[in-house]
Amino acid sequence: MQHTFQLRASNLTPGFLDKLRKLFGDKEIKVVVEDVKPDGTSQQDLYLSLMALREEFKDLKVDPSIDISKLADEVNL
């Protein structure tokens, strides 16, 4: 099981740790802490990137019999 929490260091409380304990029980867990830098990508940049991808793959056809959920599950093993 994997969960990602993004919060300010000032919001780390004993209650947060209690929630982790309830979530994972007595399992061994790994805690990784990293600085999160603000994402400087604007919505306009994201939109332009998406439109470029749509143009690049405009002729791509997906077989309607493919179970995309199953493929995603296999990738997330």
C-alpha positions in Angstrom: 0.0 0.0 0.0 1.3 3.5 -0.8 0.0 6.9 0.1 1.3 10.3 -0.6 0.7 13.2 1.8 1.7 16.8 0.9 1.5 19.2 3.7 3.4 22.0 5.5 5.9 20.9 8.1 4.0 23.1 10.6 0.9 20.8 10.1 2.8 17.7 11.3 1.1 16.9 14.6 0.8 13.8 16.9 -2.7 13.4 15.3 -1.1 13.0 11.9 1.1 10.2 13.2 -1.9 8.6 14.8 -3.7 8.6 11.5 -0.6 6.9 9.9 -0.6 4.2 12.6 -4.3 3.5 12.0 -3.8 3.4 8.3 -0.8 1.0 8.3 -1.3 -0.8 11.6 1.8 -2.6 12.8 3.3 -2.9 9.3 6.9 -1.7 8.7 6.8 1.5 6.7 9.2 3.8 5.0 8.9 7.6 5.4 10.6 9.8 2.8 10.6 13.6 3.3 11.4 16.1 0.6 11.1 19.8 -0.1 8.3 20.5 -2.5 9.1 23.4 -4.8 6.1 25.3 -6.3 5.3 24.1 -9.8 5.9 27.1 -12.1 3.9 25.6 -15.0 1.0 27.9 -15.9 -2.4 26.6 -17.0 -1.7 28.2 -20.4 1.6 26.2 -20.7 -0.2 23.0 -19.8 -3.0 23.7 -22.3 -0.5 24.3 -25.1 1.4 21.1 -24.2 -1.8 19.1 -24.3 -2.8 20.6 -27.6 0.6 19.7 -29.1 0.2 16.1 -27.9 -3.3 15.9 -29.3 -1.9 17.0 -32.7 1.0 14.6 -32.5 -1.3 11.6 -31.9 -4.4 12.7 -33.9 -4.3 9.7 -36.2 -3.8 7.2 -33.4 -6.7 4.7 -33.1 -7.3 2.6 -30.0 -8.9 -0.8 -30.4 -12.2 -0.5 -28.5 -11.9 -4.1 -27.2 -8.8 -3.1 -25.1 -9.6 -3.0 -21.4 -7.7 0.1 -20.4 -8.5 -0.4 -16.7 -6.8 -3.8 -16.8 -3.7 -2.3 -18.5 -3.5 0.3 -15.8 -3.8 -2.3 -13.1 -1.0 -4.3 -14.7 1.3 -1.2 -14.8 0.6 -0.3 -11.2 1.7 -3.7 -9.8 
